[in-house]
């Protein structure tokens, strides 16, 4: 499953107003750890289908959005529930660690 990229124009409707939790992967084209993380998140998107949406946000396309959520390094994953940032992980993390961190909110 390919992750959908969300733009800053869509962020409000697709993430903050979403009816279920949304895991946003703040990423960048040039980021090597981001490329390693992508297949892990694609697997989770399949496993968590119907429970959580996983989307990408390219920080280079809108640095102000990264600043708004205090994303200082990529990749940074932030789980939004009812428009609120509930949990975050920064850097490449193995799948079990990602599951452990975000499962309580899903």
C-alpha positions in Angstrom: 0.0 0.0 0.0 1.5 3.4 -1.0 1.2 6.2 1.5 -0.7 9.2 0.3 1.0 12.5 0.6 -1.0 15.2 2.3 -0.4 18.9 1.4 -0.6 21.8 3.8 -3.9 22.8 2.1 -5.3 19.4 2.9 -3.8 19.1 6.4 -6.9 20.6 8.2 -9.4 18.4 6.5 -7.4 15.2 6.0 -5.6 15.1 9.4 -7.1 17.5 12.0 -10.8 16.8 11.1 -10.4 13.1 10.3 -12.9 10.8 11.9 -10.2 8.3 12.9 -6.6 8.6 14.1 -4.1 9.8 11.5 -0.3 9.0 11.7 1.6 11.7 9.8 5.1 10.8 8.6 7.0 14.1 8.3 9.5 13.3 5.7 11.8 14.6 3.0 13.0 13.3 -0.4 16.7 13.5 0.5 16.3 11.7 3.9 17.8 8.2 4.0 16.2 7.1 7.2 12.8 8.2 5.8 13.3 5.9 2.8 14.0 3.0 5.3 10.9 3.9 7.3 8.5 4.0 4.3 8.1 0.2 3.7 7.5 -0.2 7.5 4.7 2.4 7.4 3.3 0.8 4.2 3.0 -2.5 6.1 1.4 -0.9 9.0 -1.1 0.9 6.7 -2.3 -2.5 5.6 -2.3 -4.0 9.1 -4.1 -1.0 10.6 -6.5 -0.5 7.7 -9.8 0.9 8.9 -8.3 1.9 12.3 -5.8 4.5 11.4 -4.8 6.4 8.3 -1.1 6.8 7.6 0.0 9.8 5.4 3.2 11.5 4.5 4.0 15.2 4.7 7.1 16.5 2.8 8.7 19.2 5.1 10.6 20.8 2.2 7.3 21.7 0.5 6.0 23.6 3.6 8.6 24.2 6.3 6.1 26.3 8.3 3.9 23.2 8.9 7.0 21.4 10.3 7.7 24.3 12.5 4.1 24.4 13.7 4.4 20.9 15.0 8.0 21.3 16.2 9.4 18.8 13.8 13.2 19.4 14.1 14.4 16.2 12.3 13.0 13.8 9.8 11.5 11.3 9.8 9.2 12.4 12.6 5.9 10.5 13.1 3.1 12.2 14.9 -0.2 10.5 15.7 -3.2 12.9 15.6 -6.4 11.9 17.4 -9.4 14.2 17.1 -7.1 17.0 15.8 -4.7 16.6 18.7 -1.1 15.4 18.5 -1.1 12.5 21.0 2.2 10.7 20.4 5.4 11.2 18.4 8.6 9.3 17.4 11.6 10.9 15.7 14.1 9.0 13.6 14.0 5.6 12.1 12.4 3.1 14.5 11.8 -0.7 14.0 8.2 -1.8 13.5 7.7 -3.3 17.0 8.7 0.1 18.6 6.3 2.0 16.3 3.5 -0.4 17.2 4.2 -0.1 20.9 4.3 3.7 20.8 1.1 4.3 18.8 -1.1 1.2 19.6 -2.6 2.7 22.8 -4.3 5.4 20.8 -5.6 3.2 18.0 
